[in-house]
Amino acid sequence: MLDNARYQRCALVQSVAQELGIELLHLPAYSPNLNLIERLWKLTKKKVLYSKYYARFSDFQNAILLLLKNVHNTHRQKLDSLLSLEFQTFENFKL
């Protein structure tokens, strides 16, 4: 599963995937909620960036690393809900 980054759609990626027998599935444009890493990044930004000041860049880096290292313990409930694989589908939807 890939998002729509330009480098993921380039001829090199396409040809190597074809050679290796890999089917590339691209997420729809503008669908960050389908990309799990975007959900984790959103939580990270909320906990590390919003209303925070870091005097040094290294402090900022350490805050991100600390959050990511411990997120499975400190934010388990939030993480479970954010990274849920339960998506609404429209297969049997009738108009």
C-alpha positions in Angstrom: 0.0 0.0 0.0 1.4 3.3 -1.1 0.3 6.9 -0.9 0.5 9.1 -3.9 4.0 10.4 -3.5 5.5 11.2 -6.9 8.6 9.0 -6.2 6.3 6.0 -5.6 4.8 6.3 -9.0 8.0 6.7 -11.0 9.0 4.3 -13.8 11.8 2.8 -11.7 9.5 1.8 -8.8 6.9 0.5 -11.3 9.4 -1.6 -13.2 11.1 -3.1 -10.2 7.7 -4.0 -8.6 6.7 -5.7 -11.9 10.0 -7.6 -12.0 9.6 -8.8 -8.5 5.9 -9.7 -9.0 4.7 -7.1 -6.5 1.3 -5.5 -6.9 1.4 -1.9 -5.9 -1.8 -0.6 -4.4 -2.1 3.2 -4.2 -4.3 4.9 -1.7 -6.8 7.4 -3.1 -5.6 11.0 -3.3 -6.1 13.0 -0.2 -6.9 10.1 2.1 -4.5 10.4 5.1 -7.0 8.5 7.3 -6.3 5.4 5.3 -2.6 5.6 5.9 -1.9 4.4 9.4 1.5 6.2 9.7 -0.4 9.5 9.2 -2.6 8.8 12.2 0.5 8.1 14.3 2.1 11.3 13.1 -1.0 13.2 14.0 -0.9 11.9 17.6 2.9 12.7 17.7 2.4 16.3 16.6 -0.4 16.8 19.1 1.7 15.5 22.0 5.0 16.9 21.0 4.4 20.1 19.0 1.2 21.8 20.0 1.7 24.5 22.5 5.3 23.4 23.2 8.6 25.3 23.0 12.0 23.6 22.7 15.0 25.7 23.3 17.2 23.4 21.3 16.5 21.2 18.2 17.9 18.2 20.1 15.3 18.7 22.8 12.6 18.6 20.1 14.2 15.4 18.6 14.4 13.8 22.0 10.7 14.6 22.7 9.7 12.8 19.5 11.9 9.8 20.1 10.7 9.5 23.7 7.0 9.6 22.6 7.6 7.0 19.8 9.5 4.8 22.1 6.8 4.7 24.8 3.6 5.4 22.8 2.5 1.8 23.1 2.5 2.2 26.9 1.6 5.8 27.6 -1.0 6.3 24.9 -2.2 2.7 24.4 -6.0 3.4 24.4 -5.6 6.3 22.0 -3.3 4.3 19.8 -5.7 1.4 19.7 -8.5 3.6 18.4 -6.3 5.6 16.0 -4.7 2.5 14.4 -7.9 0.5 14.1 -8.3 -1.4 10.8 -12.1 -1.2 10.9 -13.1 0.9 7.9 -16.5 1.6 6.6 -17.1 -0.1 3.3 -19.9 0.4 0.8 -19.9 -3.0 -0.8 -23.6 -3.8 0.2 -24.8 -0.2 0.2 -28.1 0.3 -1.6 -29.2 3.7 -2.8 
